[in-house]
Amino acid sequence: MSEKNKTAAVEEMRFRLLIDAVVDYAIYMIDPNGIITSWNSGAKRFKGYEEAEILGEHFSRFYTADDRAAGRPQLALDTAIREGRFEGEGWRVRKDGTNFWCHVVIDPIIDPSGKLLGFAKITRDLTDRKMAEETLKQSEQQFRMLVQGVTDYAIYMLSPEGRVSNWNQGAQRIKGYLPEEIIGQHFSIFYTPEDRENGEPQRALAIATREGRFENKSWRVRKDGTRFLAHVVVDAIRGDTGTLLGFAKITRDVTEAHEAQLALEKTREALFQAQKMQAIGQLSGGIAHDFNNLLTVILGNLEIVQKRIGDDAKISRLLENATQGALRGVSLTQRMLAFARRQELKTEPVDIPRLVQGITGLLRSSLGPGIRIETRFPDDLESVLADTNQLELAILNLATNARDAMPNGGSVVISAQPEVVLKHGQSALAAGRYVCLSLIDTGEGMDAETMASARDPFFTTKGLGKGTGLGLSMVHGFVEQLGGRFILKSEKGHGTTAELWLPVAIEGAAVKPAYPCAESITVPRLSVLVVDDDSLVLTSTSLLLEDLGHRVVSATSGAEALKLFDQGEVIDLMITDMAMPHMSGAQLAQAVRLLKPDLPIILATGYAERLEGFAAQLPRLAKPFTQMNLVEIIAQSVK
């Protein structure tokens, strides 16, 4: 063998050793007909065939059945011949029947004369990469489906400049734009004009770029122009090198949650106000009750002293002043009881236009010449169920407040109109028919802070000694006790509107009969049992009755009173206080009624209490009372 041939043989051997040493690639030769003529270690490793098994076989056996049926093996060879090379990827089959994904290169081998000697085929197993790509693709697809399936959140991408690059179903539902309408548009289109003018869109992207995230809650605009409160998160998206690729933007419509929160806060505030008013009402009612007991004692003793001093004019004036002071205290306690909704009301049908007309003269003199009074009432206005005196007092209180708010003059419009509440829960009123009596002034009005406290007892803006602060609280309590509602509307510098919603009187309701004229009252001498746990009131009441000529037996509790009956005490009439410990006046009256069914019983009370059963039908003596009040109610009870 010549030296040249030896060298060629050595080089061929080295080449074969090199090819055989490659284990990551299948490198083998096939003849022009596709028959395998060589096989390296790499081919053996990932195709599974030994060299003896595969040499002489057609290379198409590595293809899937579908690819063979489609003629892909021959197509690959034809492409290599025609174009000088074939390259592609696809599924192939191992000896054990499993599939693997591979990258294939087929080069035709041509001799110097141009004759096709066969093909060199290089295959690389890319299954791991393919599976990773498939997994990533599936993950991305699932993510896209997830994002597209979300309808409660607007999830979309922005370019670095802020232009919308994709759009999910939630964004379409919340903002109203179709993908083709919004993709490519700048996201500032969702902002309100004032926010755009203030540079809010640019500020959001700047913060997200600088800090990686922007989050806030503000108003946005839908396609139809309506606004919604949005919770917005903008995240900056960066590549591996830190380059800003764009922004991920998530928006949620929180309008309903915001409105629900506002409604909850409003309800809490209303509950707080109701609890506050109830607590102050209980306190006011309790104080008024105790004051009434004291005033009963003072007025009763003053009345007896007045009858016994003779004709001393100086002492008479002193007693008269003391009486007037006590009566002013009575007016104060009545207002407190009105606020606490514990005053004794004498309800009857009231014609509002006629009532207002009746006090017009008093209103004009109270308001003065600088204030014009105007009345507006419909002709067919229904009567309301109210206490005439208390309603007159309420109107006078409101008119006086209007006067004080108009130091430079103005006008007061008194009007009324029918109203219907169809369903309880739509307002604080029960369903039914009402008349809304309103007083509208052109005064200074009230700010929010003053409005919040206007109905609280003892709150006043008139300065020390110029008002008790009970006027509006009295009106509030009086109207609420009737089953109506008192509403104040005011704004600083724009006057005040006071509305009294009063229930319409039931058809056929009659005015309660008044007591007979005091001068015509004659009462026989009686044996009267007086029951009161307050010793001062007990003594004062006893003195007033004895001064009228009655025999008085006293008891400081219900139990003590019942003992007197058990002892056979002769009693023609019982006057009992309502609020007593252990046994109330109503409970005592019930027990006495079982013992003495025909005995007249009078309940003395400092405020209106809710009574049930026969006690609700008993005559009531309102504290503080005078000797003439005693005469009148005794006459009513024993007739």
C-alpha positions in Angstrom: 0.0 0.0 0.0 1.4 3.3 -1.0 2.2 6.0 1.5 -0.6 8.1 0.1 -3.1 5.3 0.6 -1.9 4.7 4.1 -2.4 8.3 5.0 -5.9 8.3 3.5 -6.8 5.2 5.5 -5.5 6.7 8.7 -7.5 9.9 8.1 -10.7 7.9 7.3 -10.2 5.9 10.5 -9.7 9.1 12.6 -12.9 10.5 11.0 -14.8 7.4 11.8 -13.5 7.4 15.4 -14.5 11.1 15.7 -18.0 10.5 14.3 -18.5 7.5 16.5 -17.4 9.5 19.6 -20.2 12.0 19.2 -23.1 10.8 21.5 -25.3 13.9 21.4 -26.0 13.7 17.6 -27.1 10.7 15.5 -24.7 10.9 12.5 -25.2 8.3 9.8 -25.2 7.8 6.0 -27.9 6.6 3.8 -27.6 5.6 0.1 -29.6 7.3 -2.7 -32.5 5.0 -2.0 -32.6 5.8 1.7 -31.0 2.7 3.0 -28.8 3.2 6.1 -25.2 2.4 5.5 -23.5 3.7 8.7 -24.4 4.3 12.4 -22.7 6.1 15.1 -22.8 5.9 19.0 -25.1 9.0 19.2 -27.6 7.3 16.8 -27.5 4.2 18.9 -27.9 6.2 22.2 -31.1 8.0 21.5 -32.7 5.8 18.7 -32.0 2.6 20.5 -30.8 0.4 17.6 -27.6 -1.5 17.5 -25.6 -1.0 14.3 -26.2 -4.6 13.3 -29.9 -4.1 13.7 -30.2 -1.0 11.6 -27.7 -1.2 8.8 -29.5 -2.0 5.5 -32.8 -0.8 6.8 -34.7 2.2 5.3 -34.4 5.4 7.3 -38.2 5.9 7.1 -38.7 3.5 10.0 -37.7 6.4 12.3 -40.8 8.4 11.1 -44.2 8.2 12.6 -46.9 6.3 10.7 -48.7 9.5 9.8 -45.5 11.0 8.4 -44.8 7.9 6.4 -48.3 7.8 5.0 -47.8 11.5 4.0 -44.5 10.6 2.1 -42.4 12.9 4.3 -39.2 10.7 4.3 -39.0 10.8 0.5 -40.0 14.5 0.5 -37.0 15.2 2.7 -34.6 13.5 0.3 -36.1 15.2 -2.7 -35.7 18.6 -1.0 -32.0 17.8 -0.1 -31.3 16.9 -3.8 -33.2 19.9 -5.2 -32.0 22.6 -2.7 -28.7 21.0 -1.6 -29.9 20.6 2.0 -32.9 19.7 4.0 -33.4 21.0 7.6 -36.4 20.7 9.8 -37.9 19.5 13.1 -40.5 16.8 13.8 -41.4 13.8 15.8 -39.4 10.5 15.3 -39.8 7.0 16.7 -37.3 5.1 18.8 -36.8 1.3 18.7 -39.0 1.0 21.9 -41.9 2.8 20.1 -41.5 6.1 22.1 -41.5 9.3 20.3 -38.9 12.0 20.5 -38.6 15.5 19.0 -35.6 16.1 16.8 -33.8 18.5 14.7 -32.8 17.0 11.3 -30.2 18.0 8.7 -29.8 16.0 5.5 -27.0 16.9 3.1 -26.6 15.1 -0.3 -23.2 13.5 -1.0 -22.2 14.2 -4.6 -18.9 12.9 -6.2 -16.8 15.1 -8.4 -18.6 13.9 -11.5 -21.9 15.0 -10.0 -23.2 11.5 -9.2 -25.4 11.2 -6.1 -23.6 8.8 -3.7 -26.1 9.1 -0.9 -26.9 11.4 2.0 -25.3 12.5 5.3 -28.0 12.7 8.0 -27.5 14.5 11.4 -30.2 14.2 14.0 -30.3 15.9 17.4 -32.7 14.9 20.2 -34.6 18.1 21.2 -37.3 16.4 23.2 -36.4 18.2 26.5 -36.5 21.6 24.7 -39.7 20.7 22.9 -41.4 19.7 26.1 -40.3 22.8 27.8 -41.6 24.9 24.9 -44.9 23.0 24.9 -45.1 23.4 28.7 -44.4 27.2 28.3 -46.9 27.4 25.4 -49.5 25.6 27.4 -48.8 27.8 30.4 -49.1 30.9 28.3 -52.3 29.7 26.7 -53.8 28.9 30.1 -52.7 32.3 31.4 -54.3 34.0 28.4 -57.5 32.0 29.0 -57.4 32.8 32.7 -56.9 36.5 32.0 -59.5 36.5 29.3 -61.9 34.7 31.5 -61.7 37.2 34.3 -64.7 39.5 34.2 -64.4 41.3 37.5 -61.1 42.9 36.7 -59.8 44.8 33.7 -56.4 43.2 33.0 -54.4 44.6 30.1 -50.9 45.6 29.0 -49.6 49.0 28.1 -46.6 49.9 26.0 -43.8 51.9 27.6 -45.6 55.0 26.1 -48.9 54.0 27.8 -50.8 52.6 24.7 -53.1 49.6 25.2 -51.6 46.5 23.7 -54.2 43.8 24.7 -57.6 43.7 26.3 -59.5 41.1 28.4 -63.2 40.4 28.9 -63.2 42.2 32.3 -61.8 45.4 30.7 -64.5 45.2 28.0 -67.3 44.7 30.6 -66.1 47.4 33.0 -65.0 50.1 30.6 -67.3 49.3 27.6 -64.7 49.2 24.8 -64.3 46.3 22.3 -60.7 45.2 21.8 -60.6 46.7 18.2 -61.8 50.0 19.6 -59.2 50.4 22.3 -56.0 48.6 21.4 -53.5 51.1 20.3 -55.2 54.0 22.1 -53.5 55.8 25.0 -54.8 54.6 28.4 -55.4 58.3 29.5 -58.7 58.0 27.7 -60.0 56.3 30.8 -59.2 59.3 33.0 -61.5 62.2 33.9 -60.8 65.5 32.1 -59.6 67.1 35.3 -57.2 64.2 36.0 -55.8 64.4 32.5 -55.3 68.1 32.9 -53.5 67.5 36.2 -51.2 64.9 34.5 -52.4 61.9 36.5 -51.9 59.3 33.7 -48.2 60.4 33.3 -47.7 60.5 37.1 -49.0 56.9 37.4 -46.6 55.6 34.8 -43.7 57.6 36.2 -44.2 56.2 39.7 -44.6 52.6 38.3 -41.4 53.1 36.3 -39.5 54.5 39.3 -40.8 52.3 42.1 -41.9 49.3 40.1 -45.6 49.7 41.2 -48.3 52.3 41.3 -51.6 51.8 43.2 -54.5 54.2 44.0 -58.2 54.6 44.0 -59.9 57.3 41.9 -62.6 58.0 39.4 -62.5 56.7 35.8 -64.7 57.2 32.7 -66.4 54.4 30.7 -67.0 54.5 27.0 -70.5 55.9 27.5 -69.2 58.8 29.6 -70.4 57.5 33.0 -67.9 57.5 35.9 -66.9 54.7 38.2 -64.6 54.4 41.2 -61.6 52.3 40.3 -59.0 50.6 42.3 -55.9 50.6 40.0 -52.6 48.7 40.1 -49.9 49.4 37.5 -46.8 47.2 37.5 -43.7 47.9 35.4 -42.6 44.9 33.2 -38.9 44.7 32.6 -36.7 42.3 30.6 -33.7 40.4 31.8 -31.4 43.3 31.1 -33.7 45.7 33.0 -35.2 47.3 29.8 -38.7 48.6 30.4 -41.0 46.5 28.2 -44.3 48.0 29.3 -46.8 47.9 32.1 -49.3 45.4 33.4 -52.5 47.3 34.5 -55.2 45.8 36.7 -58.4 47.8 37.4 -61.4 46.9 39.5 -64.7 48.7 39.7 -65.3 49.4 43.4 -68.2 51.8 42.9 -70.7 49.5 44.6 -68.4 48.8 47.5 -67.7 52.5 47.9 -71.4 53.3 47.8 -72.1 50.4 50.3 -69.4 51.9 52.6 -71.0 55.3 52.4 -74.4 53.9 53.1 -73.0 51.9 56.0 -71.3 55.0 57.4 -74.5 57.0 56.9 -76.4 54.3 58.7 -73.9 54.2 61.5 -74.1 58.0 61.8 -77.9 57.8 61.9 -77.8 55.1 64.5 -75.3 57.1 66.6 -77.6 60.2 66.3 -80.6 58.1 67.2 -78.8 56.6 70.2 -77.5 60.0 71.2 -81.0 61.6 71.0 -82.5 58.6 72.9 -79.9 58.9 75.6 -80.3 62.7 75.9 -84.1 62.2 75.8 -84.0 59.7 78.7 -81.8 62.1 80.6 -84.1 65.1 79.8 -87.2 63.1 80.7 -85.8 62.0 84.0 -84.7 65.5 84.9 -88.1 66.9 83.9 -89.8 64.3 86.0 -87.9 65.3 89.1 -88.4 69.0 88.3 -92.1 68.5 88.0 -92.2 66.9 91.5 -90.3 70.0 92.9 -92.6 72.4 91.0 -95.7 70.6 92.2 -94.5 71.2 95.8 -93.6 74.8 95.1 -96.7 75.7 93.3 -99.0 73.9 95.7 -97.5 75.6 98.7 -97.5 79.0 97.0 -101.2 78.5 96.2 -102.1 77.7 99.8 -100.0 80.6 101.2 -101.6 83.0 98.7 -105.1 82.0 100.1 -104.0 82.6 103.7 -102.0 85.9 103.7 -104.9 88.2 103.5 -104.7 91.5 101.8 -101.0 92.3 102.2 -100.2 93.7 98.8 -96.4 93.5 99.1 -96.5 89.8 100.1 -99.0 89.1 97.4 -96.5 90.6 94.8 -93.7 88.5 96.2 -95.9 85.3 96.0 -97.0 86.3 92.5 -93.4 86.7 91.4 -92.5 83.3 92.9 -95.5 81.7 91.2 -94.4 83.2 87.8 -90.9 81.9 88.3 -92.3 78.4 89.1 -94.5 78.6 86.0 -91.5 79.5 83.9 -89.9 76.3 85.3 -93.1 74.4 84.2 -92.7 75.7 80.7 -89.0 74.6 80.7 -89.9 71.1 81.9 -92.7 70.9 79.3 -90.2 71.6 76.6 -87.8 69.0 78.0 -90.7 66.5 78.1 -91.6 67.4 74.5 -88.1 66.6 73.4 -88.1 63.3 75.3 -91.5 62.5 73.8 -93.0 62.1 77.3 -95.4 65.0 77.3 -99.1 64.4 77.7 -100.7 65.2 74.3 -104.3 66.0 73.7 -104.5 64.9 70.1 -107.4 66.0 67.8 -108.0 66.8 64.2 -106.3 70.1 63.4 -107.0 72.3 60.4 -103.5 73.8 59.7 -104.6 76.8 57.6 -107.2 77.8 60.3 -104.6 77.3 63.1 -102.0 79.4 61.3 -104.6 82.1 60.5 -105.5 82.1 64.2 -102.0 82.9 65.4 -101.0 85.2 62.5 -101.5 88.3 64.7 -99.2 86.8 67.3 -96.7 85.8 64.7 -96.6 89.3 63.2 -96.1 90.9 66.6 -93.4 88.4 67.5 -91.5 88.7 64.3 -91.7 92.5 63.9 -92.3 94.8 61.0 -89.0 93.9 59.2 -90.1 90.4 58.4 -92.7 89.6 55.8 -95.0 86.6 56.5 -96.5 84.7 53.6 -98.8 81.6 53.8 -99.4 79.1 51.0 -102.0 76.3 51.6 -104.0 74.2 49.1 -107.7 74.4 49.3 -108.3 70.7 50.0 -105.7 70.2 52.6 -106.7 67.4 55.1 -106.6 67.9 58.8 -103.7 66.4 60.8 -103.8 64.6 64.1 -102.0 66.8 66.6 -102.1 68.7 69.9 -103.4 72.2 69.0 -101.5 74.0 71.7 -98.2 72.2 71.1 -98.5 72.7 67.3 -99.0 76.4 67.8 -96.0 76.5 70.2 -93.9 74.6 67.6 -94.8 77.1 64.9 -94.0 80.0 67.2 -90.7 78.5 68.1 -89.7 78.0 64.5 -90.8 81.5 63.5 -88.9 83.0 66.4 -85.7 81.1 65.3 -86.3 82.5 61.8 -86.6 86.0 63.2 -83.3 85.7 65.1 -81.6 84.4 61.9 -82.7 87.6 60.0 -81.5 90.6 62.0 -81.7 92.8 59.0 -85.2 91.6 58.0 -86.4 89.1 55.5 -89.4 86.8 54.9 -90.9 83.6 56.3 -93.1 81.4 54.1 -95.4 79.1 55.9 -96.8 76.4 53.6 -98.2 72.9 53.6 -98.8 70.1 51.1 -100.1 66.5 51.2 -97.5 63.7 51.1 -97.8 59.9 50.9 -95.3 57.4 52.1 -96.0 54.2 50.2 -93.7 51.8 52.0 -92.1 51.8 55.4 -88.3 51.8 55.0 -88.3 54.3 52.2 -88.0 56.9 54.9 -88.1 57.1 58.7 -91.9 57.4 58.5 -94.5 54.6 58.6 -96.5 54.1 55.4 -99.5 56.4 55.3 -100.7 59.9 54.4 -99.1 63.0 55.9 -99.1 66.7 55.6 -95.8 68.4 55.3 -96.0 71.8 57.1 -92.9 73.9 56.3 -91.4 77.2 57.4 -88.9 78.7 55.0 -86.8 81.7 56.0 -84.3 83.9 54.1 -82.0 84.1 57.0 -78.3 83.4 57.6 -78.7 79.6 57.5 -76.6 77.1 59.4 -73.3 75.4 58.6 -72.9 71.6 58.9 -71.6 71.7 62.4 -74.5 73.8 63.7 -77.0 71.6 61.8 -75.6 68.5 63.5 -76.4 69.9 67.0 -79.4 72.0 66.2 -82.0 69.6 67.7 -79.9 68.8 70.8 -81.5 70.1 74.0 -79.8 73.2 75.5 -77.8 73.9 72.3 -78.2 77.5 71.2 -76.3 80.0 69.1 -78.1 83.0 70.7 -75.6 83.7 73.4 -75.7 83.2 77.2 -79.1 84.0 78.7 -80.8 84.6 75.4 -82.4 81.2 74.9 -82.8 77.8 76.5 -81.8 75.8 73.5 -85.0 73.8 73.8 -87.1 75.2 71.0 -86.0 72.9 68.1 -85.6 69.9 70.5 -89.2 70.5 71.7 -90.4 70.5 68.1 -88.5 67.4 67.2 -89.8 65.5 70.2 -93.4 66.7 69.8 -93.6 65.7 66.1 -91.9 62.3 66.7 -94.4 61.6 69.5 -97.2 62.2 67.0 -95.7 59.6 64.7 -94.3 62.2 62.3 -90.9 63.6 61.5 -89.1 66.9 61.9 -86.6 67.7 59.1 -84.2 70.7 59.0 -82.6 71.8 55.8 -80.1 74.6 55.8 -77.0 76.0 54.2 -74.8 78.8 55.4 -75.9 82.0 53.7 -79.0 80.4 52.1 -81.7 80.3 54.8 -83.3 77.4 56.6 -86.3 75.2 55.8 -88.1 73.4 58.7 -90.5 70.6 57.8 -93.0 69.1 60.1 -94.4 65.9 58.7 -97.7 65.3 60.5 -100.0 62.3 60.1 -103.4 62.9 58.5 -106.3 62.7 61.0 -108.4 59.6 60.8 -111.9 60.3 59.3 -114.5 60.6 62.0 -112.0 61.4 64.8 -113.5 63.8 67.3 -112.0 66.4 69.5 -111.6 65.3 73.1 -114.2 67.0 75.4 -112.8 69.7 77.6 -113.3 69.8 81.3 -116.3 71.7 82.6 -115.9 75.3 83.7 -114.0 75.5 87.0 -116.5 78.0 88.5 -119.4 75.5 88.1 -117.6 72.6 89.8 -119.0 71.2 93.0 -117.4 68.2 94.7 -118.6 66.5 97.9 -116.2 66.0 100.8 -114.2 62.8 100.2 -111.8 60.5 102.0 -108.8 60.6 99.6 -105.9 58.2 99.6 -102.7 59.9 98.3 -99.8 57.6 97.3 -96.4 59.0 96.4 -92.9 58.0 97.2 -91.7 61.6 97.2 -92.5 62.9 100.7 -92.5 66.6 99.6 -95.0 65.9 96.8 -97.1 63.7 99.2 -97.2 66.5 101.8 -98.0 69.2 99.2 -100.8 67.2 97.6 -102.3 66.4 101.0 -102.3 70.1 102.0 -104.0 71.1 98.8 -106.7 68.4 99.3 -107.2 69.3 103.0 -107.5 72.9 102.0 -110.4 71.9 99.8 -112.0 70.2 102.8 -111.2 66.6 102.0 -110.0 64.0 104.5 -106.6 62.7 103.4 -104.9 59.4 104.1 -101.3 59.1 102.8 -99.0 56.2 101.8 -95.4 56.3 100.5 -95.6 53.0 98.5 -98.0 50.7 96.8 -97.5 48.0 99.5 -98.3 50.5 102.2 -101.5 51.6 100.3 -102.7 48.0 100.0 -102.2 47.5 103.8 -104.6 50.4 104.4 -107.3 48.7 102.3 -106.6 45.4 104.2 -107.1 47.3 107.5 -110.5 48.5 106.4 -109.7 52.2 105.9 -112.6 54.1 104.4 -111.5 55.5 101.0 -113.6 57.3 98.5 -110.9 58.2 95.9 -107.2 57.2 95.3 -104.6 59.5 93.7 -101.4 57.7 93.0 -98.1 58.6 91.5 -97.1 56.6 88.4 -93.3 56.3 88.8 -92.7 54.5 92.1 -90.2 51.8 93.0 -91.2 48.1 93.4 -94.8 48.8 92.4 -95.8 51.4 89.9 -99.0 53.4 90.0 -100.5 51.3 87.2 -99.7 48.1 89.1 -101.2 49.5 92.3 -104.3 50.6 90.4 -104.7 47.1 89.0 -104.5 45.6 92.5 -106.9 48.1 94.0 -109.4 47.5 91.2 -109.6 43.9 92.2 -110.3 44.9 95.8 -112.6 47.8 95.1 -114.0 47.6 91.6 -115.9 50.9 91.9 -113.3 53.0 93.5 -112.3 56.1 91.4 -108.6 56.2 90.7 -106.4 59.0 89.4 -102.9 58.6 88.1 -100.5 61.5 88.7 -97.6 61.6 86.3 -94.8 63.9 85.3 -94.8 62.7 81.7 -96.7 60.6 79.3 -96.2 56.9 79.8 -97.3 54.0 77.6 -100.0 52.2 79.5 -101.9 49.1 78.7 -105.2 47.5 79.9 -107.6 49.4 82.1 -104.9 51.7 83.5 -104.8 53.4 80.1 -108.4 54.5 80.6 -107.9 56.1 84.0 -107.9 59.9 84.3 -104.4 61.4 84.6 -103.3 64.3 86.6 -100.3 66.0 85.0 -97.5 67.3 87.2 -97.0 70.0 88.2 -100.7 70.7 89.1 -102.6 73.4 90.8 -105.4 73.1 93.3 -107.9 73.9 90.5 -106.4 71.0 88.5 -107.2 68.8 91.5 -110.7 70.1 91.7 -111.3 69.5 88.0 -110.0 66.0 87.8 -111.7 64.9 91.0 -115.0 66.2 89.6 -114.4 64.2 86.4 -113.6 61.1 88.4 -116.4 61.0 90.9 -119.3 62.3 88.8 
